[in-house]
Amino acid sequence: MLSFLTDFLNSRTFTIRPGNHISTSRIQETGVPQGSVVGPLLFNLVLIGIGNCLHKKVNYSLYADDLTIFSRGRNISMLFKHLQQSINKLVLWYKHRGLNFSVAKTKAVIFTRKRIISLTPNLNLNDTPIPIENTVKFLGILFDTRLSWHPRIED
């Protein structure tokens, strides 16, 4: 099995086809081939233990490479502190495995029934502020701060 996986992952090349042109062949240095049968299994093996990076009050949802972390409670400052601690540990954990996060795709949303949130602490990913949005899309579903159906109906 080890020989099969080594042969499967080593010396892989790829090309891209923008329009009618084909790029020169490049070596794939990281990752697993998309569309392969064993790709999802290998990726999941790399992510075993991801929950150990999180603060005990932070939960997560993982589908393929889409990771969402979340927490709940009444003290927003404490929630953000726990989330930031978890983000910091996740960044190191990912880096150790040769992975990284897309800062551009990272968003935060605060779900609440309150009309006004008096304190909105910052979250950072690699020293870049994570924008706090009114809506966020996760696995194709649009969620808003009030968890109403309006964004999903209008989308």
MDTraj code that builds the backbone (N, CA, C; nanometers):
import mdtraj as md
import numpy as np

residues = "MET LEU SER PHE LEU THR ASP PHE LEU ASN SER ARG THR PHE THR ILE ARG PRO GLY ASN HIS ILE SER THR SER ARG ILE GLN GLU THR GLY VAL PRO GLN GLY SER VAL VAL GLY PRO LEU LEU PHE ASN LEU VAL LEU ILE GLY ILE GLY ASN CYS LEU HIS LYS LYS VAL ASN TYR SER LEU TYR ALA ASP ASP LEU THR ILE PHE SER ARG GLY ARG ASN ILE SER MET LEU PHE LYS HIS LEU GLN GLN SER ILE ASN LYS LEU VAL LEU TRP TYR LYS HIS ARG GLY LEU ASN PHE SER VAL ALA LYS THR LYS ALA VAL ILE PHE THR ARG LYS ARG ILE ILE SER LEU THR PRO ASN LEU ASN LEU ASN ASP THR PRO ILE PRO ILE GLU ASN THR VAL LYS PHE LEU GLY ILE LEU PHE ASP THR ARG LEU SER TRP HIS PRO ARG ILE GLU ASP".split()
xyz = np.array([
    [0.0828, -0.1188, 0.0000],
    [0.0000, 0.0000, 0.0000],
    [0.0878, 0.1260, 0.0000],
    [0.1938, 0.1226, 0.0805],
    [0.2838, 0.2377, 0.0871],
    [0.3480, 0.2647, -0.0491],
    [0.3885, 0.1609, -0.1175],
    [0.4485, 0.1768, -0.2509],
    [0.3474, 0.2355, -0.3487],
    [0.2242, 0.1875, -0.3411],
    [0.1193, 0.2391, -0.4295],
    [0.0976, 0.3888, -0.4057],
    [0.0847, 0.4288, -0.2793],
    [0.0609, 0.5695, -0.2475],
    [0.1806, 0.6564, -0.2847],
    [0.3015, 0.6057, -0.2630],
    [0.4219, 0.6807, -0.3003],
    [0.4248, 0.7032, -0.4512],
    [0.4006, 0.5978, -0.5291],
    [0.3972, 0.6109, -0.6750],
    [0.2844, 0.7022, -0.7196],
    [0.1724, 0.6938, -0.6512],
    [0.0544, 0.7741, -0.6853],
    [0.0812, 0.9234, -0.6658],
    [0.1548, 0.9601, -0.5609],
    [0.1742, 1.1007, -0.5272],
    [0.3030, 1.1617, -0.5820],
    [0.4043, 1.0814, -0.6076],
    [0.5334, 1.1338, -0.6548],
    [0.5340, 1.1575, -0.8048],
    [0.6111, 1.2576, -0.8458],
    [0.6355, 1.2884, -0.9866],
    [0.5072, 1.3154, -1.0652],
    [0.4118, 1.3780, -1.0012],
    [0.2873, 1.4127, -1.0704],
    [0.3049, 1.5464, -1.1406],
    [0.2500, 1.5559, -1.2581],
    [0.2541, 1.6816, -1.3330],
    [0.1126, 1.7211, -1.3702],
    [0.0970, 1.8464, -1.4060],
    [-0.0339, 1.8939, -1.4500],
    [-0.0170, 2.0024, -1.5556],
    [-0.1202, 2.0208, -1.6337],
    [-0.1284, 2.1304, -1.7300],
    [-0.2660, 2.1926, -1.7157],
    [-0.2789, 2.3143, -1.7636],
    [-0.4104, 2.3782, -1.7653],
    [-0.4416, 2.4195, -1.9082],
    [-0.5689, 2.4290, -1.9382],
    [-0.6120, 2.4658, -2.0713],
    [-0.7018, 2.5890, -2.0644],
    [-0.6418, 2.7088, -2.0752],
    [-0.7248, 2.8297, -2.0845],
    [-0.7661, 2.8505, -2.2304],
    [-0.8918, 2.8288, -2.2591],
    [-0.9397, 2.8399, -2.3971],
    [-0.8856, 2.7259, -2.4812],
    [-0.8205, 2.7590, -2.5933],
    [-0.7653, 2.6575, -2.6834],
    [-0.6172, 2.6327, -2.6613],
    [-0.5574, 2.6984, -2.5639],
    [-0.4144, 2.6855, -2.5376],
    [-0.3896, 2.5898, -2.4207],
    [-0.2816, 2.5139, -2.4314],
    [-0.2424, 2.4237, -2.3232],
    [-0.1108, 2.4751, -2.2653],
    [-0.1069, 2.4862, -2.1327],
    [0.0141, 2.5370, -2.0664],
    [0.1250, 2.4334, -2.0711],
    [0.2432, 2.4771, -2.0347],
    [0.3532, 2.3820, -2.0208],
    [0.3282, 2.2971, -1.8967],
    [0.3833, 2.1795, -1.8958],
    [0.3653, 2.0872, -1.7848],
    [0.4400, 2.1380, -1.6615],
    [0.3754, 2.1298, -1.5479],
    [0.4354, 2.1707, -1.4196],
    [0.4297, 2.0533, -1.3227],
    [0.5220, 2.0540, -1.2276],
    [0.5249, 1.9493, -1.1251],
    [0.4305, 1.9876, -1.0128],
    [0.3477, 1.8935, -0.9713],
    [0.2575, 1.9144, -0.8579],
    [0.3340, 1.8769, -0.7319],
    [0.3661, 1.9791, -0.6516],
    [0.4503, 1.9563, -0.5343],
    [0.3715, 1.9199, -0.4095],
    [0.2485, 1.9659, -0.4009],
    [0.1667, 1.9369, -0.2823],
    [0.0261, 1.8983, -0.3257],
    [-0.0481, 1.8457, -0.2318],
    [-0.1874, 1.8133, -0.2565],
    [-0.2061, 1.6764, -0.3176],
    [-0.3312, 1.6446, -0.3372],
    [-0.3681, 1.5190, -0.4013],
    [-0.4458, 1.5529, -0.5281],
    [-0.4402, 1.4655, -0.6270],
    [-0.5105, 1.4935, -0.7519],
    [-0.6619, 1.5017, -0.7305],
    [-0.7206, 1.6098, -0.7804],
    [-0.8652, 1.6232, -0.7694],
    [-0.9320, 1.5213, -0.8606],
    [-1.0402, 1.4663, -0.8134],
    [-1.1127, 1.3681, -0.8924],
    [-1.0638, 1.2265, -0.8741],
    [-0.9554, 1.2089, -0.8006],
    [-0.9062, 1.0729, -0.7786],
    [-0.9903, 1.0050, -0.6705],
    [-0.9961, 0.8750, -0.6779],
    [-1.0764, 0.7990, -0.5823],
    [-1.0181, 0.8054, -0.4417],
    [-0.8861, 0.8011, -0.4291],
    [-0.8239, 0.8001, -0.2969],
    [-0.7938, 0.9410, -0.2444],
    [-0.8108, 1.0453, -0.3259],
    [-0.7819, 1.1830, -0.2849],
    [-0.8526, 1.2249, -0.1570],
    [-0.9864, 1.2100, -0.1501],
    [-1.0557, 1.2496, -0.0266],
    [-1.0094, 1.1722, 0.0962],
    [-0.9815, 1.0439, 0.0794],
    [-0.9333, 0.9637, 0.1921],
    [-0.7981, 1.0151, 0.2408],
    [-0.7068, 1.0427, 0.1484],
    [-0.5745, 1.0926, 0.1862],
    [-0.5844, 1.2280, 0.2546],
    [-0.6703, 1.3151, 0.2023],
    [-0.6875, 1.4471, 0.2640],
    [-0.7437, 1.4330, 0.4053],
    [-0.8408, 1.3439, 0.4229],
    [-0.8971, 1.3222, 0.5564],
    [-0.7931, 1.2659, 0.6525],
    [-0.7038, 1.1817, 0.6039],
    [-0.5981, 1.1282, 0.6892],
    [-0.5060, 1.2391, 0.7391],
    [-0.4785, 1.3364, 0.6525],
    [-0.3932, 1.4496, 0.6919],
    [-0.4612, 1.5310, 0.8015],
    [-0.5934, 1.5393, 0.7967],
    [-0.6661, 1.6249, 0.8912],
    [-0.7110, 1.5541, 1.0186],
    [-0.6728, 1.4286, 1.0347],
    [-0.7081, 1.3584, 1.1594],
    [-0.6472, 1.4340, 1.2769],
    [-0.7261, 1.4602, 1.3770],
    [-0.6782, 1.5278, 1.4971],
    [-0.6957, 1.6786, 1.4945],
    [-0.7617, 1.7310, 1.3924],
    [-0.7791, 1.8760, 1.3821],
    [-0.8531, 1.9329, 1.5034],
    [-0.9440, 1.8558, 1.5595],
    [-1.0201, 1.9009, 1.6749],
    [-0.9350, 1.9259, 1.7983],
    [-0.8167, 1.8652, 1.8037],
    [-0.7279, 1.8850, 1.9185],
    [-0.6692, 2.0252, 1.9230],
    [-0.6773, 2.0989, 1.8129],
    [-0.6244, 2.2363, 1.8084],
    [-0.7203, 2.3364, 1.8706],
    [-0.8435, 2.2970, 1.8851],
    [-0.9480, 2.3920, 1.9228],
    [-0.9654, 2.4034, 2.0735],
    [-0.9980, 2.5246, 2.1158],
    [-1.0342, 2.5475, 2.2553],
    [-1.1537, 2.4581, 2.2876],
    [-1.1673, 2.4160, 2.4116],
    [-1.2743, 2.3215, 2.4472],
    [-1.4139, 2.3772, 2.4225],
    [-1.4284, 2.5091, 2.4113],
    [-1.5602, 2.5687, 2.3852],
    [-1.5803, 2.6044, 2.2379],
    [-1.4868, 2.5610, 2.1531],
    [-1.4966, 2.5870, 2.0093],
    [-1.5216, 2.4539, 1.9388],
    [-1.6201, 2.4534, 1.8508],
    [-1.6543, 2.3348, 1.7726],
    [-1.6163, 2.3581, 1.6270],
    [-1.6272, 2.2542, 1.5476],
    [-1.5940, 2.2699, 1.4065],
    [-1.6818, 2.1819, 1.3192],
    [-1.6878, 2.2207, 1.1930],
    [-1.7524, 2.1421, 1.0895],
    [-1.6545, 2.1367, 0.9733],
    [-1.6303, 2.0182, 0.9223],
    [-1.5332, 2.0006, 0.8149],
    [-1.5964, 1.9172, 0.7057],
    [-1.5974, 1.9720, 0.5855],
    [-1.6429, 1.8975, 0.4689],
    [-1.5380, 1.9181, 0.3607],
    [-1.4680, 1.8123, 0.3247],
    [-1.3544, 1.8205, 0.2310],
    [-1.2574, 1.9240, 0.2852],
    [-1.2338, 2.0333, 0.2130],
    [-1.1400, 2.1339, 0.2630],
    [-1.2111, 2.2581, 0.3165],
    [-1.3426, 2.2513, 0.3334],
    [-1.4186, 2.3630, 0.3919],
    [-1.4287, 2.3439, 0.5427],
    [-1.3598, 2.4305, 0.6160],
    [-1.3575, 2.4232, 0.7622],
    [-1.4317, 2.5426, 0.8188],
    [-1.5211, 2.5160, 0.9122],
    [-1.5904, 2.6208, 0.9852],
    [-1.5699, 2.5947, 1.1335],
    [-1.5282, 2.6982, 1.2065],
    [-1.5207, 2.6854, 1.3523],
    [-1.6246, 2.7791, 1.4112],
    [-1.6797, 2.7394, 1.5250],
    [-1.7854, 2.8201, 1.5849],
    [-1.7904, 2.7961, 1.7350],
    [-1.8506, 2.8937, 1.8014],
    [-1.8669, 2.8858, 1.9461],
    [-1.9952, 2.9586, 1.9812],
    [-2.0466, 2.9322, 2.0983],
    [-2.1690, 2.9997, 2.1403],
    [-2.1595, 3.0388, 2.2862],
    [-2.2286, 3.1460, 2.3202],
    [-2.2295, 3.1920, 2.4574],
    [-2.2789, 3.3346, 2.4658],
    [-2.2794, 3.3881, 2.5850],
    [-2.3312, 3.5238, 2.6075],
    [-2.2217, 3.6297, 2.6080],
    [-2.0987, 3.5919, 2.6405],
    [-1.9890, 3.6876, 2.6504],
    [-1.9102, 3.6888, 2.5192],
    [-1.9393, 3.7872, 2.4346],
    [-1.8786, 3.7905, 2.3008],
    [-1.7270, 3.8070, 2.3069],
    [-1.6765, 3.8807, 2.4055],
    [-1.5308, 3.8969, 2.4186],
    [-1.4638, 3.7630, 2.4446],
    [-1.5231, 3.6824, 2.5304],
    [-1.4680, 3.5507, 2.5611],
    [-1.4792, 3.4581, 2.4403],
    [-1.5896, 3.4663, 2.3682],
    [-1.6059, 3.3831, 2.2486],
    [-1.4964, 3.4135, 2.1470],
    [-1.4726, 3.5429, 2.1243],
    [-1.3706, 3.5820, 2.0285],
    [-1.2308, 3.5429, 2.0763],
    [-1.2081, 3.5484, 2.2059],
    [-1.0785, 3.5065, 2.2613],
    [-1.0555, 3.3583, 2.2340],
    [-1.1576, 3.2754, 2.2587],
    [-1.1463, 3.1314, 2.2340],
    [-1.1288, 3.1028, 2.0850],
    [-1.2030, 3.1759, 2.0014],
    [-1.1904, 3.1562, 1.8578],
    [-1.0510, 3.1956, 1.8086],
    [-0.9981, 3.3086, 1.8572],
    [-0.8654, 3.3531, 1.8142],
    [-0.7572, 3.2539, 1.8576],
    [-0.7682, 3.2020, 1.9798],
    [-0.6728, 3.1010, 2.0253],
    [-0.6767, 2.9791, 1.9331],
    [-0.7970, 2.9387, 1.8956],
    [-0.8134, 2.8232, 1.8075],
    [-0.7575, 2.8522, 1.6683],
    [-0.7823, 2.9710, 1.6159],
    [-0.7292, 3.0086, 1.4839],
    [-0.5774, 3.0034, 1.4857],
    [-0.5170, 3.0594, 1.5886],
    [-0.3704, 3.0602, 1.5989],
    [-0.3134, 2.9186, 1.5998],
    [-0.3773, 2.8296, 1.6756],
    [-0.3302, 2.6911, 1.6811],
    [-0.3528, 2.6199, 1.5483],
    [-0.4662, 2.6472, 1.4832],
    [-0.4945, 2.5850, 1.3539],
    [-0.3925, 2.6262, 1.2480],
    [-0.3548, 2.7530, 1.2474],
    [-0.2565, 2.8018, 1.1498],
    [-0.1259, 2.7236, 1.1650],
    [-0.0797, 2.7069, 1.2881],
    [0.0443, 2.6315, 1.3120],
    [0.0285, 2.4846, 1.2745],
    [-0.0850, 2.4285, 1.3101],
    [-0.1129, 2.2874, 1.2823],
    [-0.1154, 2.2633, 1.1313],
    [-0.1834, 2.3518, 1.0577],
    [-0.1888, 2.3407, 0.9114],
    [-0.0494, 2.3556, 0.8512],
    [0.0251, 2.4559, 0.8982],
    [0.1588, 2.4823, 0.8452],
    [0.2484, 2.3601, 0.8630],
    [0.2377, 2.2951, 0.9787],
    [0.3171, 2.1752, 1.0068],
    [0.2872, 2.0635, 0.9067],
    [0.1677, 2.0634, 0.8499],
    [0.1266, 1.9616, 0.7528],
    [0.1400, 2.0084, 0.6078],
    [0.2002, 2.1270, 0.5892],
    [0.2198, 2.1781, 0.4538],
    [0.0950, 2.2390, 0.3930],
    [0.0002, 2.2761, 0.4772],
    [-0.1255, 2.3350, 0.4301],
    [-0.1328, 2.4799, 0.4763],
    [-0.2224, 2.5555, 0.4156],
    [-0.2460, 2.6916, 0.4634],
    [-0.3904, 2.7311, 0.4367],
    [-0.4312, 2.8394, 0.4972],
    [-0.5674, 2.8908, 0.4829],
    [-0.5706, 2.9998, 0.3778],
    [-0.6822, 3.0127, 0.3111],
    [-0.7025, 3.1230, 0.2187],
    [-0.7596, 3.2400, 0.2972],
    [-0.6772, 3.3430, 0.3175],
    [-0.7223, 3.4610, 0.3909],
    [-0.8389, 3.5259, 0.3177],
    [-0.8339, 3.5282, 0.1844],
    [-0.9382, 3.5926, 0.1044],
    [-1.0735, 3.5234, 0.1194],
    [-1.0742, 3.3937, 0.1470],
    [-1.1995, 3.3194, 0.1595],
    [-1.2495, 3.3106, 0.3035],
    [-1.1728, 3.3639, 0.3979],
    [-1.2075, 3.3518, 0.5391],
    [-1.2983, 3.4665, 0.5815],
    [-1.4115, 3.4317, 0.6408],
    [-1.5111, 3.5295, 0.6851],
    [-1.5587, 3.4915, 0.8251],
    [-1.6144, 3.5903, 0.8951],
    [-1.6759, 3.5652, 1.0257],
    [-1.8170, 3.6226, 1.0224],
    [-1.9038, 3.5640, 1.1001],
    [-2.0399, 3.6160, 1.1151],
    [-2.0818, 3.5933, 1.2599],
    [-2.1540, 3.6886, 1.3131],
    [-2.2050, 3.6780, 1.4499],
    [-2.3547, 3.6520, 1.4402],
    [-2.3979, 3.5371, 1.4882],
    [-2.5397, 3.5048, 1.4905],
    [-2.5962, 3.5516, 1.6232],
    [-2.6981, 3.6358, 1.6166],
    [-2.7568, 3.6891, 1.7398],
    [-2.9002, 3.7339, 1.7149],
    [-2.9792, 3.7368, 1.8236],
    [-3.1142, 3.7920, 1.8162],
    [-3.1156, 3.9391, 1.8561],
    [-3.0020, 3.9875, 1.9085],
    [-2.9935, 4.1276, 1.9486],
    [-2.9891, 4.2156, 1.8240],
    [-3.0458, 4.3349, 1.8362],
    [-3.0450, 4.4283, 1.7225],
    [-2.9091, 4.4940, 1.7069],
    [-2.8447, 4.5266, 1.8190],
    [-2.7167, 4.5963, 1.8156],
    [-2.6168, 4.5205, 1.9012],
    [-2.4993, 4.5003, 1.8463],
    [-2.3909, 4.4389, 1.9225],
    [-2.2960, 4.5515, 1.9599],
    [-2.2834, 4.5753, 2.0903],
    [-2.2046, 4.6897, 2.1360],
    [-2.0545, 4.6690, 2.1200],
    [-2.0085, 4.5449, 2.1216],
    [-1.8656, 4.5167, 2.1157],
    [-1.8397, 4.4136, 2.0071],
    [-1.7592, 4.4475, 1.9098],
    [-1.7231, 4.3497, 1.8068],
    [-1.5712, 4.3372, 1.8011],
    [-1.5157, 4.2487, 1.8809],
    [-1.3701, 4.2275, 1.8795],
    [-1.3232, 4.1786, 1.7431],
    [-1.1954, 4.1874, 1.7208],
    [-1.1370, 4.1450, 1.5936],
    [-1.0878, 4.0017, 1.6010],
    [-1.0944, 3.9358, 1.4874],
    [-1.0296, 3.8072, 1.4681],
    [-0.9274, 3.8263, 1.3578],
    [-0.8135, 3.7589, 1.3693],
    [-0.7069, 3.7722, 1.2703],
    [-0.6595, 3.6357, 1.2246],
    [-0.6245, 3.6299, 1.0969],
    [-0.5645, 3.5110, 1.0385],
    [-0.4341, 3.5546, 0.9752],
    [-0.3224, 3.5064, 1.0285],
    [-0.1900, 3.5472, 0.9797],
    [-0.1746, 3.6993, 0.9819],
    [-0.2123, 3.7609, 1.0913],
    [-0.2030, 3.9063, 1.1107],
    [-0.2912, 3.9868, 1.0155],
    [-0.3845, 3.9219, 0.9488],
    [-0.4795, 3.9899, 0.8618],
    [-0.6166, 3.9829, 0.9273],
    [-0.6845, 4.0968, 0.9435],
    [-0.8177, 4.0941, 1.0047],
    [-0.9157, 4.0103, 0.9226],
    [-0.9942, 3.9312, 0.9909],
    [-1.1007, 3.8534, 0.9277],
    [-1.2249, 3.9421, 0.9248],
    [-1.2797, 3.9686, 0.8061],
    [-1.3971, 4.0563, 0.8004],
    [-1.5189, 3.9918, 0.8654],
    [-1.5932, 4.0734, 0.9399],
    [-1.7185, 4.0272, 0.9989],
    [-1.8298, 4.0681, 0.9034],
    [-1.8968, 3.9694, 0.8483],
    [-1.9989, 3.9892, 0.7455],
    [-2.1386, 3.9750, 0.8046],
    [-2.2377, 4.0260, 0.7303],
    [-2.3774, 4.0072, 0.7695],
    [-2.4322, 3.8750, 0.7179],
    [-2.3716, 3.8242, 0.6106],
    [-2.4097, 3.6936, 0.5566],
    [-2.2833, 3.6171, 0.5234],
    [-2.2924, 3.4856, 0.5281],
    [-2.1798, 3.3992, 0.4934],
    [-2.2372, 3.2743, 0.4267],
    [-2.1666, 3.2258, 0.3240],
    [-2.2099, 3.1055, 0.2539],
    [-2.1261, 2.9886, 0.3013],
    [-2.1928, 2.8822, 0.3436],
    [-2.1239, 2.7602, 0.3855],
    [-2.1884, 2.6433, 0.3142],
    [-2.1080, 2.5712, 0.2372],
    [-2.1540, 2.4567, 0.1589],
    [-2.2751, 2.4926, 0.0729],
    [-2.2718, 2.6121, 0.0157],
    [-2.3757, 2.6551, -0.0762],
    [-2.4996, 2.7136, -0.0109],
    [-2.5032, 2.7185, 0.1217],
    [-2.6193, 2.7739, 0.1926],
    [-2.5801, 2.9083, 0.2509],
    [-2.6643, 3.0082, 0.2296],
    [-2.6386, 3.1428, 0.2770],
    [-2.7002, 3.1615, 0.4157],
    [-2.6164, 3.2002, 0.5121],
    [-2.6611, 3.2250, 0.6489],
    [-2.6451, 3.3732, 0.6788],
    [-2.7448, 3.4327, 0.7458],
    [-2.7323, 3.5718, 0.7876],
    [-2.7285, 3.5791, 0.9400],
    [-2.7002, 3.6978, 0.9934],
    [-2.6804, 3.7146, 1.1374],
    [-2.8026, 3.6755, 1.2195],
    [-2.9207, 3.6868, 1.1628],
    [-3.0437, 3.6540, 1.2366],
    [-3.0932, 3.5129, 1.2060],
    [-3.0228, 3.4421, 1.1195],
    [-3.0636, 3.3084, 1.0745],
    [-3.2053, 3.3090, 1.0172],
    [-3.2350, 3.4147, 0.9425],
    [-3.3654, 3.4241, 0.8764],
    [-3.3560, 3.3564, 0.7398],
    [-3.4676, 3.3407, 0.6732],
    [-3.4696, 3.2763, 0.5422],
    [-3.4537, 3.3779, 0.4283],
    [-3.4497, 3.5066, 0.4574],
    [-3.4484, 3.6075, 0.3521],
    [-3.3317, 3.5938, 0.2541],
    [-3.2068, 3.5806, 0.2980],
    [-3.0973, 3.5687, 0.2004],
    [-3.1077, 3.4452, 0.1120],
    [-3.1563, 3.3349, 0.1680],
    [-3.1682, 3.2121, 0.0894],
    [-3.2795, 3.2234, -0.0144],
    [-3.3863, 3.2925, 0.0206],
    [-3.4977, 3.3110, -0.0719],
    [-3.4574, 3.4065, -0.1837],
    [-3.3828, 3.5139, -0.1490],
    [-3.3441, 3.6134, -0.2477],
    [-3.2297, 3.5649, -0.3357],
    [-3.1496, 3.4699, -0.2904],
    [-3.0330, 3.4215, -0.3642],
    [-3.0786, 3.3372, -0.4766],
])
top = md.Topology()
chain = top.add_chain()
for i, resn in enumerate(residues, 1):
    res = top.add_residue(resn, chain, resSeq=i)
    for name in ("N", "CA", "C"):
        top.add_atom(name, md.element.get_by_symbol(name[0]), res)
traj = md.Trajectory(xyz[None], top)
